[in-house]
Amino acid sequence: MKLAKDFLGRARALDKVEIIHGDAIDSLEKRNGEFDLILNDIDKEYYPKSLEVILPRLRKGGILITDNLIWSGRVAEAEPDAQTRSIIEYTKMLYDSPDLWTTIIPLRDGVGISYKLN
């Protein structure tokens, strides 16, 4: 948190960003209003549930960034483990959603960028 605040301070953006620390799904469920940007990098088994909470809170034109969608290539394994299956399910949910335009950037473990259309 300190590092994030330091960088935001240097960018003179600290007063424009609200950092919420805690359980991601629980924190979002308790929030009112919409967000311009949401970064999703939680425990992978919660990725599918997180999208159900994220979508109503991401404003039209908002951006959802999701880390680890390639998961060191494990998403291509014939018999993926539980975490990997959750990532695969979540990725399908992103691409199947009529409310999102999604692409995956093959940077490190794969960064998903989703733009909310509706």
Secondary structure by P-SEA (a helix, b strand, c coil): caaaaaaaaaacccccbbbbbccaaaaaaaccccccbbbbbccccaaaaaaaaaaaaccccbbbbbcccccccccccccccaaaaaaaaaaaaaaacccccccccccccbbbbbbbcc
